[in-house]
Amino acid sequence: AGTLPQGEHTIVNGTAVNGSNRYGDYSAMSIDPADDCTFWFTGQWNGNSNHTWSTRIAKFKFDQCGSTPPPNIRPRAYLPLALKQLPRFGTVSGKVSNATNNAPIPGAQVCVVSTNQCSTTNAQGNYSIAQVPSGNKSVKATANGFTQLTQTGNVPGNGTLTLNFSLSPTLAAGEIRIVLNWGQSPSDLDSHLWLPTAHPYHVYWANRGSCTGSPWACLDVDDVNGYGPETITIKQRYNGTYVYAVYNYSQNPSITASQGVVRVYGQSGLVATFNVPTSGNGLWWYVFDMNGSNGAITPHNVVQVSSPAPYSAAPETVDK
């Protein structure tokens, strides 16, 4: 190490003297980028006495170059002359509405959790947050008298992430609320709730129930134009098993492509979330059972052909 083991060699012998003070301007040595081993040398020399000089080009390399790397050599990084700048910021926008009637909620606050960028909804419940760093973000919506809700989504650079929020009004002890949301299509998904067999009642769009008397369960809102919400509230619970499922009334496209989400709320807030399976055959999404005495939820979360009804119910094919 630290030596020059390559012996001295003569490239060409000059035969005359050059008296110019610029002699050597065109001499140089470079390393060939093709192998990082070959040295190229360009030099000037005189073969006569009339000050006319010539150029001689030569190359050489060390025998061990390319087989044993020299020690303590820092790796080189080659940067492109021009870098494509990808968009780094996008927008989050959407609407905040009441899950029990789909009415807009003005004055709700929507915030990007990681950056604390916030917006307040207008009279139509709309909000927009600009200059949000691109990437996966959690966004939280809050409003007085409602349970807060956090959703996640990918903010595209130079684009817009749309997040709509269906907020559940706060509940009293023993009350349960089931909120269904989905994408643009299918246009019509229906919530179905079967009460315990000791108090048989089927709550759905054609039999909306009551929240001010028996059966103490009601369909608050029935959405037929996509997105939801479609909401069922239980004001008082009977002992026994409640069965909740979603039916694809539109039939096409498949419910597995609906981006459906079911959220279950209690007095403490959000207690369970179910995302529709992306596989399975049938028009029914059997979501969960609930123990009426203690509110315990047993997940099923499967797409199937047959209705999970625990007792006979009206045919779902009846036209709305």
GUVO-742171 format. One record per residue (C-alpha): x, y, z. Coordinates in Angstrom, 1 decimal, always signed. Each point is the difference from the previous one (the first is absolute). Layout:
<pts>
+--------+--------+--------+
:     xx :     yy :     zz :
+--------+--------+--------+
:      X :      Y :      Z :
...
+--------+--------+--------+
</pts>
This chain:
<pts>
+--------+--------+--------+
:     xx :     yy :     zz :
+--------+--------+--------+
:   +0.0 :   +0.0 :   +0.0 :
:   +1.2 :   +3.5 :   -0.7 :
:   +2.3 :   -1.0 :   -2.8 :
:   +0.0 :   +0.3 :   -3.8 :
:   +1.0 :   -3.5 :   -1.1 :
:   -0.5 :   +0.7 :   -3.7 :
:   +3.5 :   +0.4 :   -1.5 :
:   +1.1 :   +3.1 :   -2.0 :
:   -0.5 :   -0.3 :   -3.7 :
:   +0.8 :   +2.4 :   -2.9 :
:   -2.9 :   +0.8 :   -2.4 :
:   +2.1 :   +1.9 :   -2.6 :
:   +3.3 :   +1.7 :   +0.0 :
:   +0.1 :   +3.6 :   -1.3 :
:   +2.8 :   +1.0 :   -2.2 :
:   -0.2 :   +3.8 :   +0.2 :
:   -0.4 :   +2.9 :   +2.5 :
:   -3.1 :   +2.1 :   +0.2 :
:   +0.5 :   +3.4 :   +1.4 :
:   -3.6 :   +1.0 :   +0.4 :
:   -1.3 :   +1.0 :   +3.4 :
:   -3.3 :   -1.7 :   -0.8 :
:   +1.4 :   -3.4 :   -0.4 :
:   -2.1 :   -2.6 :   +1.8 :
:   -3.3 :   +1.8 :   -0.5 :
:   -1.4 :   -3.1 :   -1.7 :
:   +1.2 :   -2.7 :   +2.4 :
:   -2.5 :   -1.8 :   +2.2 :
:   -0.7 :   -3.4 :   +1.8 :
:   -3.4 :   -1.5 :   +0.5 :
:   -1.6 :   -3.2 :   +1.2 :
:   -2.1 :   -1.9 :   -2.5 :
:   -3.6 :   -0.1 :   +1.4 :
:   -0.7 :   -3.3 :   -1.8 :
:   +2.1 :   -2.0 :   +2.5 :
:   +1.3 :   +2.5 :   +2.5 :
:   +3.4 :   -1.7 :   -0.5 :
:   +1.6 :   +1.3 :   -3.2 :
:   +2.0 :   +3.2 :   +0.1 :
:   +0.1 :   +2.1 :   -3.2 :
:   +2.9 :   +2.5 :   -0.4 :
:   +0.3 :   +2.7 :   -2.6 :
:   +3.4 :   +1.8 :   -0.4 :
:   +1.9 :   +2.3 :   -2.3 :
:   +3.4 :   -0.7 :   -1.5 :
:   +2.3 :   +1.5 :   -2.6 :
:   +1.6 :   -1.9 :   -2.9 :
:   +1.9 :   +2.9 :   -1.6 :
:   +1.4 :   +3.4 :   +0.9 :
:   -2.5 :   +2.3 :   -1.7 :
:   -2.3 :   +0.1 :   +3.1 :
:   -2.6 :   -2.2 :   -1.7 :
:   -1.4 :   -2.3 :   +2.7 :
:   -1.9 :   -3.3 :   -0.3 :
:   -2.4 :   -1.8 :   +2.3 :
:   +0.5 :   -3.6 :   +1.3 :
:   -2.8 :   -1.9 :   +1.7 :
:   +0.6 :   -3.1 :   +2.2 :
:   -1.8 :   -2.1 :   +2.5 :
:   +0.9 :   -2.4 :   +2.8 :
:   -1.6 :   -1.7 :   +3.1 :
:   +1.1 :   -2.0 :   +3.0 :
:   -0.2 :   -3.7 :   -0.3 :
:   -2.0 :   -0.5 :   +3.2 :
:   -2.6 :   +2.7 :   -0.8 :
:   -3.5 :   -1.5 :   -0.3 :
:   +0.8 :   -3.1 :   +2.0 :
:   +0.9 :   +1.3 :   +3.4 :
:   -1.5 :   +3.3 :   +1.0 :
:   +2.4 :   +2.5 :   +1.6 :
:   -0.6 :   +0.6 :   +3.7 :
:   -1.9 :   +3.0 :   +1.5 :
:   -1.5 :   +1.1 :   -3.3 :
:   -3.2 :   +2.0 :   +0.5 :
:   -2.8 :   -1.0 :   -2.4 :
:   -0.9 :   +2.6 :   -2.6 :
:   -3.6 :   +1.1 :   -0.5 :
:   -0.9 :   +1.2 :   -3.5 :
:   -2.9 :   +2.5 :   -0.1 :
:   -2.1 :   +0.6 :   -3.0 :
:   +0.3 :   +3.4 :   -1.6 :
:   -3.8 :   +0.6 :   +0.5 :
:   -2.3 :   -1.4 :   +2.6 :
:   -3.8 :   -0.3 :   -0.5 :
:   -1.7 :   +1.7 :   +3.0 :
:   -3.1 :   -2.0 :   +1.0 :
:   -2.9 :   +1.9 :   +1.5 :
:   +0.2 :   +0.0 :   +3.8 :
:   -3.3 :   +1.5 :   +1.0 :
:   -3.7 :   -0.7 :   -0.5 :
:   -3.4 :   +0.9 :   +1.3 :
:   -2.4 :   -1.8 :   +2.4 :
:   -3.7 :   +1.0 :   -0.4 :
:   -3.5 :   -1.4 :   +0.5 :
:   -3.2 :   +0.4 :   +2.0 :
:   -0.9 :   -0.6 :   +3.7 :
:   -3.6 :   -1.1 :   +0.6 :
:   -2.3 :   -1.4 :   +2.7 :
:   -0.1 :   -3.8 :   -0.2 :
:   -3.7 :   -0.1 :   +1.2 :
:   -1.4 :   +2.3 :   -2.7 :
:   +2.8 :   +0.8 :   -2.5 :
:   -0.3 :   +3.7 :   +0.8 :
:   +3.1 :   +2.1 :   -0.3 :
:   +1.8 :   +1.0 :   +3.2 :
:   +1.3 :   +3.6 :   -0.2 :
:   +2.8 :   +1.0 :   +2.3 :
:   +1.6 :   -3.5 :   +0.3 :
:   +3.8 :   +0.0 :   +0.1 :
:   +1.9 :   -2.3 :   -2.3 :
:   +3.8 :   -0.4 :   +0.6 :
:   +2.9 :   -1.9 :   -1.5 :
:   +1.3 :   -1.7 :   +3.1 :
:   +3.7 :   -0.1 :   -0.8 :
:   +0.3 :   +3.7 :   -1.1 :
:   -2.8 :   +1.5 :   +2.0 :
:   -1.3 :   +1.7 :   -3.1 :
:   -3.7 :   +0.7 :   +0.6 :
:   -3.1 :   +1.4 :   -1.7 :
:   -3.5 :   +0.9 :   +1.3 :
:   -3.0 :   -1.2 :   -2.0 :
:   -2.3 :   +2.6 :   -1.6 :
:   -3.8 :   +0.1 :   +0.0 :
:   -0.1 :   -2.8 :   -2.4 :
:   +2.3 :   -2.2 :   +2.1 :
:   +2.8 :   +0.3 :   -2.5 :
:   +3.7 :   +0.4 :   +0.8 :
:   +3.3 :   +0.2 :   -1.8 :
:   +3.6 :   -0.2 :   +1.2 :
:   +2.7 :   +1.1 :   -2.5 :
:   +3.8 :   -0.6 :   +0.0 :
:   -0.2 :   -3.3 :   +1.8 :
:   +3.3 :   -2.0 :   -0.4 :
:   -0.7 :   -2.9 :   -2.3 :
:   -0.2 :   -3.6 :   +1.3 :
:   -2.1 :   -2.0 :   +2.4 :
:   -1.7 :   +2.3 :   +2.5 :
:   -2.5 :   -0.3 :   +2.9 :
:   -2.7 :   +2.6 :   +0.0 :
:   -2.3 :   +0.7 :   +3.0 :
:   -3.4 :   +1.6 :   +0.1 :
:   -1.6 :   +1.4 :   +3.2 :
:   -3.2 :   +1.9 :   +0.8 :
:   -1.8 :   +0.9 :   +3.2 :
:   -2.6 :   -2.7 :   +0.9 :
:   +1.5 :   -2.6 :   -2.3 :
:   +2.5 :   -2.8 :   +0.3 :
:   +3.3 :   +0.8 :   -1.7 :
:   +1.1 :   -2.1 :   -3.0 :
:   +3.4 :   -0.6 :   -1.5 :
:   +0.6 :   -1.3 :   -3.5 :
:   +3.1 :   -0.6 :   -2.0 :
:   +0.8 :   +0.5 :   -3.6 :
:   +2.8 :   +0.6 :   -2.5 :
:   +0.5 :   +3.7 :   -0.9 :
:   +1.2 :   +0.1 :   -3.6 :
:   +2.6 :   +2.5 :   -1.0 :
:   -1.6 :   +2.8 :   -2.0 :
:   -3.4 :   -1.7 :   +0.5 :
:   -2.9 :   -0.3 :   +2.4 :
:   -1.0 :   -2.6 :   +2.6 :
:   -3.8 :   +0.1 :   +0.6 :
:   -1.0 :   -1.1 :   +3.5 :
:   -3.7 :   +0.3 :   +1.1 :
:   -0.9 :   -0.4 :   +3.6 :
:   -3.3 :   -1.3 :   +1.4 :
:   +0.1 :   +0.9 :   +3.7 :
:   -2.1 :   -1.8 :   +2.6 :
:   -1.8 :   +2.2 :   +2.6 :
:   +1.2 :   -1.1 :   +3.5 :
:   -2.0 :   -2.8 :   +1.6 :
:   -1.4 :   -0.7 :   +3.4 :
:   +0.7 :   -3.1 :   +2.1 :
:   -1.2 :   -3.1 :   -1.6 :
:   -0.6 :   +1.5 :   -3.5 :
:   +1.7 :   -1.3 :   -3.1 :
:   +0.3 :   +1.5 :   -3.5 :
:   +1.1 :   -1.7 :   -3.2 :
:   +1.2 :   +2.2 :   -2.9 :
:   +0.6 :   -1.4 :   -3.5 :
:   +2.0 :   +2.0 :   -2.6 :
:   +1.3 :   -1.1 :   -3.4 :
:   +1.2 :   +1.3 :   -3.3 :
:   -1.8 :   +1.3 :   -3.0 :
:   -1.2 :   -3.4 :   -1.1 :
:   -2.0 :   -2.1 :   +0.4 :
:   -2.4 :   +2.9 :   +0.5 :
:   -2.2 :   -1.8 :   +2.5 :
:   +1.2 :   -2.1 :   +2.9 :
:   -2.6 :   -0.8 :   +2.8 :
:   +0.5 :   -0.5 :   +3.7 :
:   -1.9 :   -2.8 :   +1.7 :
:   -0.4 :   -0.7 :   +3.7 :
:   -1.7 :   -3.0 :   +1.5 :
:   -1.0 :   +0.3 :   +3.6 :
:   +0.3 :   -3.0 :   +2.4 :
:   -2.4 :   -2.8 :   -0.7 :
:   -2.0 :   +0.6 :   +3.3 :
:   -0.9 :   +3.5 :   -1.5 :
:   +0.0 :   -0.7 :   -3.8 :
:   +0.3 :   +3.1 :   -2.1 :
:   +1.8 :   +0.7 :   -3.2 :
:   +1.2 :   +3.6 :   -0.4 :
:   +0.7 :   +1.0 :   -3.6 :
:   -1.2 :   +2.5 :   -2.7 :
:   -3.5 :   -1.4 :   -0.3 :
:   -0.4 :   -0.5 :   +3.8 :
:   +1.8 :   +2.9 :   +1.6 :
:   -0.9 :   -0.8 :   +3.6 :
:   -0.2 :   +2.7 :   +2.8 :
:   +2.4 :   +1.6 :   +2.4 :
:   -2.7 :   +1.5 :   +2.2 :
:   -1.8 :   -3.3 :   +0.8 :
:   +0.1 :   -3.7 :   -0.8 :
:   +2.2 :   -1.5 :   -1.6 :
:   +2.3 :   +2.9 :   +1.3 :
:   +2.0 :   -0.3 :   -3.2 :
:   -0.3 :   +2.1 :   -3.2 :
:   +1.4 :   +0.7 :   -3.4 :
:   +1.0 :   +3.6 :   +0.2 :
:   +0.9 :   +0.6 :   -3.6 :
:   -0.2 :   -2.1 :   -3.2 :
:   +2.4 :   +1.0 :   -2.7 :
:   -0.6 :   -1.1 :   -3.6 :
:   +2.6 :   +2.2 :   -1.9 :
:   +3.3 :   -1.4 :   +1.2 :
:   +2.4 :   +1.0 :   +2.7 :
:   -2.5 :   -0.2 :   +2.9 :
:   -0.5 :   +0.4 :   +2.9 :
:   -2.5 :   -2.7 :   +0.7 :
:   -0.6 :   -0.1 :   +3.7 :
:   -1.8 :   -2.1 :   +2.6 :
:   -0.3 :   +1.1 :   +3.6 :
:   -0.9 :   -2.3 :   +3.0 :
:   -1.4 :   +2.0 :   +2.9 :
:   -0.7 :   -2.9 :   +2.3 :
:   +1.3 :   -3.5 :   -0.2 :
:   -1.8 :   -3.3 :   +0.6 :
:   +1.8 :   -3.0 :   +1.3 :
:   +1.0 :   -2.4 :   -2.8 :
:   +1.9 :   +0.2 :   -3.3 :
:   -0.3 :   +2.9 :   -2.4 :
:   +1.1 :   -0.8 :   -3.6 :
:   +1.3 :   +2.7 :   -2.4 :
:   +0.6 :   -0.4 :   -3.7 :
:   +0.2 :   +2.1 :   -3.2 :
:   -1.8 :   -0.9 :   -3.2 :
:   +1.1 :   +1.1 :   -3.5 :
:   -3.4 :   +1.3 :   -1.3 :
:   +1.6 :   +1.3 :   -3.2 :
:   +1.5 :   -3.5 :   -0.6 :
:   +2.7 :   +1.4 :   -2.3 :
:   +2.8 :   +0.6 :   +0.4 :
:   +0.9 :   -2.6 :   +2.7 :
:   -0.1 :   +1.0 :   +3.6 :
:   +3.6 :   -1.0 :   +0.3 :
:   +0.9 :   +3.1 :   -2.2 :
:   -2.2 :   +2.4 :   +2.0 :
:   +2.7 :   +1.2 :   +2.4 :
:   -2.6 :   -0.5 :   +2.7 :
:   +0.8 :   +0.9 :   +3.6 :
:   -2.2 :   -0.7 :   +3.1 :
:   +0.7 :   +1.9 :   +3.2 :
:   -1.7 :   -0.9 :   +3.3 :
:   -0.3 :   +2.6 :   +2.7 :
:   -0.9 :   -0.1 :   +3.7 :
:   +0.0 :   +2.4 :   +2.9 :
:   +3.8 :   -0.1 :   +0.1 :
:   +0.4 :   +0.8 :   -3.8 :
:   +1.1 :   -2.2 :   -2.8 :
:   +0.0 :   -3.6 :   +1.1 :
:   +0.5 :   -2.0 :   -3.2 :
:   +0.8 :   +0.5 :   -3.7 :
:   -0.5 :   -2.5 :   -2.8 :
:   +1.2 :   +0.3 :   -3.6 :
:   -1.8 :   -1.9 :   -2.7 :
:   +2.0 :   -3.1 :   -1.1 :
:   +1.5 :   +0.2 :   -3.4 :
:   -0.8 :   -3.6 :   -0.8 :
:   -3.1 :   -2.2 :   +0.2 :
:   -3.2 :   -0.6 :   -2.0 :
:   -3.5 :   +1.2 :   +0.7 :
:   -2.1 :   +3.0 :   +0.6 :
:   +0.2 :   -0.2 :   +3.8 :
:   +2.7 :   +1.4 :   +2.3 :
:   -0.5 :   -1.7 :   +3.4 :
:   +1.9 :   +2.5 :   +2.3 :
:   -0.6 :   -0.9 :   +3.6 :
:   -2.1 :   -1.3 :   +2.9 :
:   -0.5 :   +1.9 :   +3.2 :
:   -0.9 :   -1.2 :   +3.5 :
:   -2.9 :   +2.2 :   +1.1 :
:   +0.7 :   -0.4 :   +3.7 :
:   +3.5 :   +1.3 :   +0.0 :
:   +0.6 :   +1.4 :   -3.5 :
:   +2.8 :   -2.4 :   -0.8 :
:   +0.6 :   -0.3 :   -3.8 :
:   +0.8 :   -3.3 :   -1.8 :
:   +1.5 :   +0.8 :   -3.4 :
:   -0.9 :   -2.1 :   -3.1 :
:   +1.0 :   +2.4 :   -2.8 :
:   -0.7 :   -2.4 :   -3.0 :
:   -1.7 :   +0.4 :   -3.4 :
:   -2.5 :   -2.8 :   -0.6 :
:   -2.9 :   -1.0 :   -2.2 :
:   -2.6 :   -0.6 :   +2.7 :
:   -1.6 :   +2.4 :   +2.5 :
:   +1.3 :   -0.4 :   +3.6 :
:   -3.6 :   +0.7 :   +1.3 :
:   -0.6 :   -2.1 :   +3.1 :
:   -3.7 :   -0.2 :   -0.8 :
:   -2.2 :   +0.5 :   -3.1 :
:   +0.0 :   +3.5 :   -1.4 :
:   -1.6 :   +1.9 :   -2.9 :
:   +1.6 :   -0.7 :   -3.4 :
:   +2.7 :   +2.6 :   -0.9 :
:   -1.0 :   +0.0 :   -3.7 :
:   -3.0 :   +2.2 :   +0.7 :
:   +0.4 :   +3.3 :   -1.9 :
:   +0.6 :   +3.1 :   +1.9 :
+--------+--------+--------+
</pts>
